[in-house]
């Protein structure tokens, strides 16, 4: 029941947040400072998500096969590989390392 | 072909190719989400409910992943836990085209990782979300 409660509460929160975003006045959004911040926000969120999911499990920092997977992903991105190849290469690297160990 | 917009696919073949790759990418993400959801202790129905109610996309694929996950058991063995951060990095990559974006990305990543041992799961990313506001306002004050 608590898990369902959490799921539904989070869902309600997400919709309210989207609604709140839609009701922000246009001139606030067009303000240069807001525009600059909202430009950089996805960059910060994506970087934080990628870093946390690479280097942590629960509330502890860990270095495991995921780090190698991310290194391969970086190489793939430098080689301009398509999205799926990048993701697949990272997953395959981590899986392979775990298989060997 | 009637109209071409700069940088947008113009021919039918290009549109099909782009649509297909977006579909496959979303599907792959859905499958890994489903597998990770079940591995995290959610039931198949709960995982699908999250996909439908929260992410509002790729939910059909989350069902596949959730069903597969409950059979496979450990998504780490398939490297699915490495797939998620790689997907975020791939989405981030094209945005890293200037010094300020690089600085923002590196600072946010560092702040989030350093916060991990001290706050509940999920909160590190929220803290990192403050980085752009602090950076922009600080730069403005300095200028």
Interface residues (C-beta under 8 A of the other chain):
Chain A: X3 X4 X7 X8 X10 X11 X14 X33 X36 X37 X39 X40 X41 X42 X43 X44 X45 X46 X47 X48 X49 X50 X51 X52 X53 X54 X55 X56 X58 X59 X60 X61 X65 X66 X69 X70 X73 X74 X77 X82 X83 X84 X86 X87 X88 X89 X90 X91 X92 X93 X94 X95 X96 X98 X99
Chain B: X21 X24 X25 X28 X29 X32 X42 X46 X49 X50 X53 X54 X76 X77 X78 X79 X80 X81 X82 X83 X84 X85 X86 X87 X88 X89 X90 X91 X92 X93 X95 X96 X100 X101 X104 X105 X106 X107 X108 X109 X110 X111 X112 X113 X116 X117 X119 X120 X121 X124 X125 X128 X129 X131 X132 X133 X135 X136 X137 X140
